[in-house]
Amino acid sequence: MDHPDSPTPAGARLPPRLADTLPASIEEALEKKAARERRDAGVRGVSSIEAMRVAIREAARDLPPLPVVPRLGRLSPDAFAREAARGLPFLIDGVVGRWPLSA
């Protein structure tokens, strides 16, 4: 326990209370969500999250269909980087065995 004369009371190190982090109204919550989406879109270099979704869909339409998604074993960091640089999806076997998506 901190000394009462301490410049930093013990409560200052605790996370904010849930009531302090909840928006005051639905409008405030919607504005915070919109601001977060604008910030996220700016980081990704698009005007909005919806514009990013549209751009992804349009780019995907121009790609040839994938006949198979390759399953690879464990990869070294360099091998992983090479596969990722190709820009095509791949699965890595043996990393996770009990996720529903791994089946």
N, C-alpha and C positions, 0 to 999 in steps of 0.2 A: 504494500500500500504506500502511496506517495505521501510525503510530508505535506501538511496543510499549506505551508508557505511555498511549496514548489511552484515554479512558473508554468509547468505543464501538468494539469490535473490528470488523474488516471483516466477519466472519462474522455479526454481529448484523443486518446489512442484507440478508442473503440470505433467500430464502423457506425455510420449514421443509422439512426432508428428507422424502421420501415415507414413509419408515419411521416418522417421528414423527407423521404424520397418519393412518396406517392404524389402524383399530380393533384392539384386542387380541383380540377374539373376535367370533363371529357375533352373540352376544347384545348386545354393545356396539354393533355396527353396526346391529342392528334397533332398539335403544333410541334411537340417534342419529337414525335415519330417522323413528321415531315422534315424537320431540321436534320435528324439523323440520316434519313434517306438522301437529302441533298448533300450532306457531308460525305456519305459513302459513295455517292455518284461522282462527286468531285475528285475523290481519291482515285477512282477508276477511270477518270477522264471522259465521262459521259455526262449528258445534261440531266439525266434522271435514271433511277433504277429501272423504270419501265422502258426507257430508251435502250438501256443495256440489254434487257431481256429480248427486245425486238431485234437488236443487232445480232445477238447470239442465235436466235431462230433463223434469221436471214442467212447468216454465215453457214449454219448447219444445213440449210437447204441446198447450198452449192457443193457440199461435200459428197463424195461417192459413198454408197452404203458400205458399211463394214461387214465383210463376210464372217469375221470372227474377231473376238477380243482376246488377244493372246494372254495366256496364263504363264507367268514367269516365276522362277524360284527366287530365293532371296538374292538381292542385288547389292553390289558394293555401291557406295555413294556416287562414284564416277559412272557406273553402269546405269544407275537410276537416273542420273542427270542426262545421259545420252538418250534413254528411252523417253523421258519427259520432253526433251528438246524436239523429238519427232512430232509431238503434238497430237498423238493418237492415244486412245485409252488402252490401258493394260491392267491386269490384275496380278497381284503378287501372292502366290500360294505359300502357305505355311506361316504367315504372320499372325493371322487371327483365325482360330478354328471354330469359335462358338458364336459368332455374330450371325444373325439370320441371313444377312446379305451374302455371307461367304458360302452358303449352300447353293 
